[in-house]
């Protein structure tokens, strides 16, 4: 994984990610980056230094940053959260896979299944 400056034409950061991580989505926030793989969630700072890694039993479907230190993500059966210290938890069981897009209001979220 590379962080590349298109205007300056140089590499700003680099992170070695295992091939079996199978990164599918990158979610940016001003202070952190979430790399979502099939069964792994890697949270880094902007310099691509790993802050925490979360391993999931089921496939990670989507993720988005709620705040600087709170990431929401979904798996096949759950809507979950992850904190920068590596703590995770289930917010809600879901009947079918859901892909979170963004927060729309105080208690509304844009998602599709």
C-alpha positions in Angstrom: 0.0 0.0 0.0 1.4 3.4 -1.0 0.5 6.9 -0.2 1.5 8.9 -3.3 1.6 12.7 -3.9 0.4 13.1 -7.5 1.5 16.7 -7.8 5.0 16.2 -6.3 5.4 12.7 -7.9 6.7 11.1 -4.7 5.8 8.4 -2.2 4.7 9.8 1.1 4.2 6.6 3.0 4.3 2.8 2.5 2.7 -0.1 4.3 3.4 -3.8 3.7 0.0 -5.7 3.7 -0.2 -9.5 3.5 -1.6 -10.8 0.3 -4.3 -12.8 2.1 -5.6 -9.5 3.6 -7.4 -9.0 0.3 -8.0 -5.2 0.8 -11.3 -4.2 -0.8 -12.0 -0.8 0.6 -10.0 2.2 1.8 -11.8 4.7 4.0 -10.1 8.0 4.7 -10.5 10.4 7.6 -8.4 13.5 8.2 -6.3 11.7 10.9 -6.7 8.0 10.1 -7.1 5.5 7.2 -9.1 2.2 7.5 -8.1 -0.6 5.1 -10.9 -3.1 4.9 -10.0 -6.6 3.7 -12.0 -9.8 3.5 -11.6 -10.6 7.2 -9.3 -8.0 8.5 -9.6 -4.3 9.3 -6.3 -2.3 9.5 -6.4 1.2 10.9 -3.4 3.4 10.3 -2.5 7.0 10.8 -1.9 9.3 7.8 1.8 8.2 7.6 0.5 4.6 7.2 1.8 3.4 10.6 -0.5 0.8 11.9 -2.6 1.9 14.9 -4.6 -1.3 15.3 -5.7 -4.4 13.5 -9.0 -6.2 13.9 -9.6 -9.7 12.6 -13.2 -10.8 11.9 -14.7 -14.3 11.5 -17.1 -13.1 8.7 -16.4 -11.0 5.7 -16.3 -7.2 6.2 -18.7 -5.6 3.8 -18.2 -1.9 4.3 -17.0 0.8 6.7 -17.2 4.6 7.3 -15.8 7.0 9.9 -18.3 8.4 12.3 -15.7 10.6 14.1 -12.0 10.8 14.2 -11.8 7.8 16.6 -14.9 5.8 15.7 -15.3 3.6 12.7 -18.6 1.8 11.9 -18.4 -1.3 9.7 -20.6 -4.2 8.7 -20.0 -7.9 8.4 -22.4 -10.5 7.0 -24.5 -10.5 10.2 -23.6 -7.5 12.3 -23.2 -3.7 12.3 -20.1 -3.1 14.4 -17.8 -0.4 15.7 -14.1 -0.2 16.1 -12.1 2.2 18.3 -8.4 3.2 17.7 -7.3 1.1 20.7 -8.6 -2.0 18.9 -11.8 -2.4 20.9 -14.7 -3.6 18.8 -18.3 -4.3 19.6 -21.6 -5.2 18.0 -24.1 -2.4 17.6 -26.9 -4.4 15.9 -27.6 -7.8 14.4 -28.7 -7.6 10.8 -30.7 -10.1 8.8 -28.9 -9.6 5.5 -25.6 -8.0 4.5 -25.7 -4.2 4.5 -23.2 -1.7 3.0 -22.8 1.5 4.9 -22.2 4.6 2.9 -22.4 7.6 5.3 -24.3 9.3 8.1 -27.2 11.4 7.0 -28.3 13.0 10.3 -28.2 12.5 14.0 -29.7 9.0 13.8 -30.0 8.3 10.1 -27.5 6.5 7.9 -27.3 5.9 4.1 -26.9 2.2 3.4 -27.8 -0.4 0.7 -28.2 -4.1 0.7 
